[in-house]
Amino acid sequence: MTTVAALRVGARVAGEAIGRQRFGFFIPIDDMPNAIALAEITAMAHGMDLPTLGTFVIGEVFWHTDHNHQVRVRLDE
């Protein structure tokens, strides 16, 4: 719950892509130990390539999921 409170919708986040799934990938958020965001394919710009593992990415928080306190991120192009 602390992560959701600290990362309000519109907050800028950055981190390295650490896990890929068919629906998107996971990013540990710099400066927030134990915080991981989900960047979903459906929130990516049309035609944007899914980053490879280890790629540093920057995005914006656009949603929180209450049941599991997940932070969802839309990537910058």
N, C-alpha and C positions, 0 to 999 in steps of 0.2 A: 504494500500500500504506500510505503514511503517513496518508492520509485515513481508511481503514478502521480503523487502529490508534487514531486520535484520536477517532473517532466510534463508540464501542462500542454494541451493542444497548442500547436504553433511553436513549441520549443525546438531549437536546432540541436541536432545530435550528430555525432561522428563516431566511427568505429571501423573495425576490420571484419569483413564477411568471414564467418567461421563455420557455417553449416548451410548446406543447400538442400532444399526439398523441391518437389514439383510445383508447390504453391508459392515459393519464395525462398528467402534465406534469413539467417539470424545474424545479429550484430551485437556484440558486447559494447555497451555504451562507454566511451572514454569518460573518465572522471567519476564513474559511478560503479564501484565494485559490485559484482553480483547482479547487475542489471543487463538484461538482454532484450533487444527489440526485434520485432519481426517486420521485414519489408516484403510485402506480398506482391506477387506479379501483377495482380489486378490494380495495384496502386502505382505501378510504374508507367512512365510515359510510353505511348504507343511506339513500337519499334526500338525501344531501349533494350540493350542486351543485359541479361542477368550477369552480375559481376562474378568473376571467378573467386574461389577461396583465397583469402589473403589480401584481397583488394580493399583499400581504404575508401570508405564511402561517407557521404554527408547527406543528411536529409532532415525532414521536419516531422514531428509527431502530429498525426492527424486523428488518432483514435485510441481509446483505452478499452480493454475488454474487462468488465467487472469480475466475471467469474474466476479468472485466473490472473488478474492484474497485469495483463499483457499490454505492452506499449507497441503500437503499430506506427510504422514510419513510411513516409513517401520520400523516395530518393530525389535528389537534385539530378538534373540531366547532365 
